[in-house]
Amino acid sequence: MSEAPKPEVAKPAEKARLTSEADVTKYKTAGDIVNDVMKKLVGLCVEGAKVLDLCIQGDELIEQATAAVYNKTVKGVKVGKGLAFPTSVSVNNAVSHFSPLASDPLSSQTLSKDDVVKIHIGAHIDGFAAISAETLVVGATEANPVTGRRADVLQAAWHAAQVAMRLVKVGNKNWAVTEAVNKVAAAWDCKAVEGMLSCQQTQNVIDGKKRIILNPSETQKRDFDAATFAEDEIYGIDILISSSEDGKARVEDSRTTIYQKEGTVTYQLKMKNSRAVFSEVQKKAGAFPFNVRCLEDEKRARLGLQEAVQHGLIKPYEVIYTPANTFVAAFHFTIALQPTGPLLLTHPPVWYKPELVKSDKTLEDPELKPLVTKALRESKKKGKKAEGEEAK
């Protein structure tokens, strides 16, 4: 008598991934494009270079590079791609978002020797965005390295970015990153720029719910939500460090040129021109930040944006400044928290290397200093070898 067939044991269903491998490939493709463009922009940041020209060229290079990939339609639909953040080139005490229009009073600004220059760019493929920023000093060489407060702020920002990169991992909390960045900045007598945010990212979202705040005010400390980093999440980490005493920044005379559609707000615009401009924004930029420069009619766009900003449909990225004669350095990276460990989706800085930046200060904190050189991912081979040695 034959035995009855044993019932098949159902395999447990595989857990759905929050970020699939195909998504990660799109993030990394965008990251490669951003790195290629950053290399070109860094090379162009020389004495006499016009900031406006650098911003225009950066945007054009991103658009050209994204246009050359992912051109097969998916179920008859074209894959969206392009700028995830317009090129901004912010100099010395300008914190970020400086990307002038030709009509702006400050559009004639050129780079000078020893300027501290922050380049901020981003690209997306199918809504999966890689955003990067880095800082350079015009004319610095290994024979003539950066020194003084410029060197202090650059080293503080670079070390803070390295530490943050290793603290944004599954199970850690956002406040741990805030505190660590504050401690690193203090080692160079610098301060993180008050209230700057780093955000979780998802498809078509670069300002998600989970966030990290830099150098918060007392009110911000009280009102800011704690968050725990989880597997498969993506983060854009923006480290901005100032040589000023308190890290406070304010709006001055630069006109805002970068805006973004606010995805959570609904309002019926009253003016015909406002509706037309809002429609153009949706068509050209979608969910991502845009520069007024990309809109058809600048004057009409400025007028149309006023009503949308007033009612929260569009948010401005204001150009803010720390006090005169201070410097701000920035590094921005995009990172994925994969099951196998953190994965950097953008590339390391193009310009920065220790030989170019000489400060007489250093990071001594016994907990934070080892993080700077710690591998981003633990090696599996090393782990297995160690286990084998323990078993002997």
C-alpha positions in Angstrom: 0.0 0.0 0.0 1.5 3.2 -1.1 1.9 6.1 1.3 -0.3 9.1 1.0 1.6 12.1 -0.5 2.7 14.5 2.1 1.1 17.8 2.0 3.4 20.5 0.6 4.5 23.0 3.3 3.7 26.5 2.1 6.8 28.6 1.9 6.5 31.9 3.8 5.7 34.7 1.5 8.6 37.0 0.8 8.3 40.3 2.5 7.5 43.1 -0.1 10.4 45.4 -0.4 9.8 49.1 0.2 12.5 49.9 -2.3 13.0 47.3 -5.1 16.3 46.5 -6.8 14.9 48.1 -9.9 14.2 51.2 -8.0 17.8 51.2 -6.5 19.2 50.9 -10.1 17.3 54.0 -11.1 18.6 55.9 -8.0 22.2 54.8 -8.8 21.8 55.7 -12.5 20.7 59.2 -11.4 23.6 59.3 -8.9 26.1 58.4 -11.7 24.7 61.3 -13.9 25.0 63.7 -11.0 28.6 62.7 -10.4 29.5 63.2 -14.1 27.9 66.6 -14.1 29.5 67.6 -10.8 33.0 66.7 -12.2 32.4 69.1 -15.1 31.0 71.9 -12.8 33.9 71.6 -10.4 36.3 72.0 -13.3 34.5 75.1 -14.4 34.7 76.8 -11.0 37.7 79.0 -11.7 38.5 82.6 -11.0 36.2 84.8 -13.2 33.6 82.1 -13.9 30.0 83.6 -13.9 27.7 81.9 -11.4 24.7 82.3 -13.7 26.5 80.4 -16.5 27.5 77.6 -14.1 23.8 77.2 -13.0 22.5 77.2 -16.6 25.2 74.7 -17.7 24.5 72.4 -14.8 20.8 72.2 -15.6 21.5 71.6 -19.3 24.0 68.8 -18.6 21.5 67.0 -16.2 18.7 67.3 -18.8 20.9 66.0 -21.6 22.3 63.1 -19.6 18.9 62.0 -18.3 17.4 62.3 -21.8 19.9 59.6 -23.0 18.7 56.8 -20.6 15.5 54.8 -19.9 13.9 55.6 -23.2 11.8 52.5 -23.6 8.1 53.1 -22.7 6.6 51.0 -19.9 3.1 49.9 -20.7 3.0 52.6 -23.3 4.1 55.3 -20.8 7.3 57.3 -21.1 9.6 57.1 -18.0 9.8 60.6 -16.4 13.3 61.9 -15.7 15.3 65.1 -15.5 16.2 67.6 -12.8 15.5 66.6 -9.2 17.1 69.9 -7.9 18.1 72.8 -10.1 21.8 73.7 -10.1 22.6 76.2 -7.4 26.0 77.8 -6.8 26.2 79.5 -3.4 29.3 81.5 -2.5 31.0 82.2 0.9 28.2 83.1 3.4 25.3 82.3 1.1 23.9 79.0 2.6 22.2 77.5 -0.5 19.7 77.8 -3.3 21.5 80.7 -5.1 20.6 80.3 -8.8 19.9 83.7 -10.3 18.0 84.7 -13.4 19.6 86.8 -16.1 17.3 89.7 -15.0 18.3 89.6 -11.3 20.6 92.3 -9.9 23.1 89.7 -8.7 23.2 87.8 -12.0 26.6 89.3 -12.8 28.3 87.6 -9.8 31.6 85.9 -10.7 33.9 83.7 -8.7 37.1 85.1 -7.1 40.2 83.4 -5.8 39.6 81.8 -2.3 35.8 81.9 -2.7 34.1 79.1 -0.8 31.7 77.6 -3.4 28.9 75.2 -2.8 27.5 73.3 -5.8 24.1 71.6 -5.3 22.5 69.5 -8.1 20.1 66.6 -8.5 18.7 64.2 -11.1 15.9 61.7 -11.1 14.9 58.7 -13.1 11.2 57.7 -12.9 10.9 59.9 -9.8 13.8 58.2 -8.0 16.1 61.1 -7.1 19.8 61.4 -6.4 20.9 64.7 -5.0 24.4 65.8 -4.2 26.2 68.9 -3.0 29.9 69.6 -2.3 32.1 72.5 -1.5 35.4 73.7 -3.1 37.7 76.7 -2.7 38.6 78.6 -5.9 42.3 78.4 -6.7 43.3 76.1 -3.9 46.1 73.5 -4.7 48.2 71.1 -2.7 51.0 73.7 -2.9 48.6 76.4 -1.8 46.0 74.7 0.4 43.0 76.2 2.1 43.8 77.5 5.6 42.2 79.5 8.4 38.4 79.6 8.9 37.8 78.4 5.3 39.7 75.2 6.2 37.9 74.9 9.6 34.4 75.1 8.1 35.3 72.7 5.2 36.9 70.1 7.5 34.0 70.4 9.9 31.4 69.9 7.1 33.3 67.0 5.5 33.8 65.2 8.9 30.2 65.8 9.9 29.0 64.3 6.6 31.2 61.2 7.1 29.8 60.7 10.7 26.2 61.3 9.6 26.6 58.8 6.8 27.5 56.1 9.3 24.8 57.0 11.8 21.9 57.0 9.3 21.4 53.2 9.7 18.5 50.9 10.6 17.5 51.2 14.2 19.2 54.6 14.9 17.3 57.7 15.6 17.3 61.1 13.9 18.3 63.0 17.1 21.6 60.9 17.3 22.6 62.5 13.9 21.7 66.0 15.0 23.8 65.7 18.2 26.7 64.1 16.4 26.8 66.9 13.8 26.7 69.5 16.5 29.7 67.9 18.3 31.7 67.5 15.1 31.1 71.2 14.1 32.2 72.3 17.6 35.6 70.6 17.2 36.4 73.3 14.5 34.7 76.1 16.5 31.9 76.0 13.9 28.1 75.6 14.1 25.6 73.7 11.9 23.3 76.1 10.1 20.2 76.4 12.3 17.1 74.5 11.3 18.4 72.9 8.1 16.6 69.7 7.2 17.5 66.3 5.8 14.6 64.2 4.6 13.4 60.7 3.8 12.8 60.2 0.0 10.4 58.0 -1.9 9.4 58.0 -5.5 8.6 61.6 -6.5 9.2 62.8 -2.9 12.4 64.4 -1.7 10.9 65.9 1.5 9.3 62.9 3.2 7.9 62.6 6.7 11.0 61.3 8.5 13.5 64.1 8.9 16.8 65.2 10.6 17.2 68.8 11.8 20.5 70.6 12.2 21.3 72.9 15.2 17.6 73.3 16.2 16.3 76.3 18.1 14.5 75.6 21.4 11.1 75.8 19.7 12.3 73.4 16.9 13.6 71.0 19.5 10.2 71.0 21.2 8.1 70.6 18.1 10.3 68.3 16.0 9.3 64.6 15.7 11.6 61.8 16.7 12.1 59.2 14.0 13.8 55.8 13.8 15.5 54.8 10.5 14.1 51.6 9.0 15.1 49.0 6.4 14.7 50.0 2.7 14.3 53.7 3.4 16.1 56.3 1.3 17.5 59.6 2.8 18.9 62.8 1.4 21.4 64.0 4.0 22.2 67.7 3.8 25.1 68.9 6.0 25.6 72.6 6.2 28.2 74.1 8.5 28.9 77.8 9.2 32.0 79.5 10.7 29.6 81.9 12.5 29.1 81.9 16.3 25.5 80.6 16.3 24.7 79.2 12.9 21.8 81.5 12.4 21.0 82.6 8.8 18.6 85.1 7.3 17.1 86.3 4.0 18.9 89.2 2.4 18.5 90.8 -1.0 18.7 87.8 -3.3 15.5 87.0 -5.1 14.0 83.5 -4.7 14.2 81.6 -8.0 13.8 77.9 -6.9 10.3 76.7 -6.0 8.5 73.4 -5.6 4.9 72.2 -5.8 3.6 71.3 -2.4 2.0 67.8 -2.8 -0.2 67.9 0.3 -2.0 71.2 -0.3 -5.1 71.7 -2.4 -6.5 75.1 -3.3 -8.4 76.5 -6.3 -6.4 79.3 -7.7 -8.5 82.4 -8.6 -6.4 84.1 -11.2 -6.3 82.8 -14.8 -2.6 83.5 -15.0 -1.9 81.7 -11.7 -3.7 78.6 -13.0 -1.7 78.7 -16.3 1.6 79.0 -14.5 0.7 76.3 -12.0 -0.2 74.0 -14.9 3.1 74.7 -16.6 4.9 73.9 -13.3 3.1 70.5 -13.0 3.9 69.7 -16.6 7.6 70.7 -16.6 8.8 69.9 -13.0 6.1 67.6 -11.6 6.8 67.0 -7.9 10.4 68.3 -8.0 11.9 71.7 -7.3 12.3 74.0 -10.4 13.9 77.3 -11.3 11.7 80.1 -12.7 14.2 80.1 -15.5 12.6 76.9 -17.0 9.2 78.6 -17.3 8.1 80.2 -20.6 7.6 83.8 -19.6 9.5 84.9 -16.5 7.4 88.0 -15.7 4.2 86.1 -16.1 5.6 83.3 -14.0 6.6 85.6 -11.2 3.1 87.0 -11.0 1.5 83.6 -11.2 3.6 82.1 -8.5 2.7 84.8 -6.0 -0.9 83.5 -5.5 0.3 79.9 -5.5 2.9 80.6 -2.8 0.5 82.7 -0.8 -1.9 79.8 -0.5 0.8 77.1 0.1 0.4 75.4 -3.3 4.1 76.2 -4.1 6.9 76.6 -1.6 9.9 78.8 -2.1 13.5 77.8 -1.5 14.8 81.1 -0.1 18.4 82.2 -0.4 19.6 82.7 3.1 22.9 84.1 4.4 25.0 83.8 7.6 26.7 87.1 8.7 29.2 88.8 6.4 32.8 87.6 6.6 31.7 84.1 7.6 31.7 81.0 5.5 29.4 78.0 4.9 30.4 74.6 3.6 28.0 71.9 2.5 28.0 68.3 1.6 24.8 66.5 0.5 24.5 62.7 -0.2 21.7 60.3 -0.9 21.8 56.9 0.9 19.7 53.7 0.9 19.3 51.6 4.0 19.3 48.2 2.4 18.9 44.8 4.1 22.6 44.2 3.4 23.6 47.5 4.9 23.8 51.2 3.9 24.4 51.9 0.2 25.6 55.3 -1.0 23.6 56.2 -4.1 25.6 59.4 -4.9 29.4 59.5 -5.2 32.0 60.8 -2.8 33.0 64.5 -3.3 34.9 65.3 -6.5 37.0 68.1 -5.1 37.7 67.5 -1.4 40.8 65.7 -0.3 42.8 66.3 3.0 45.9 67.6 1.1 43.9 70.6 -0.1 42.5 71.6 3.3 44.8 72.3 6.2 43.3 73.2 9.6 45.1 73.3 12.9 42.0 71.7 14.6 41.0 68.1 14.5 38.2 65.7 15.7 39.2 64.2 19.1 35.8 62.8 20.3 36.6 59.1 21.1 33.1 57.9 19.9 32.9 60.0 16.7 36.5 59.9 15.5 36.5 56.2 14.6 33.2 56.6 12.6 35.0 58.8 10.0 37.1 55.9 8.8 34.7 53.0 9.6 33.5 51.0 6.6 30.0 52.0 5.6 29.1 48.3 5.3 30.5 45.5 7.6 32.3 42.9 5.5 30.7 39.5 5.6 34.0 37.8 4.9 35.6 39.4 8.0 32.6 38.3 10.1 32.9 34.7 8.9 36.6 34.6 9.5 36.2 36.0 13.0 33.6 33.4 13.8 35.9 30.6 12.5 38.8 31.9 14.6 36.6 32.0 17.7 35.5 28.3 17.1 39.1 27.1 17.1 
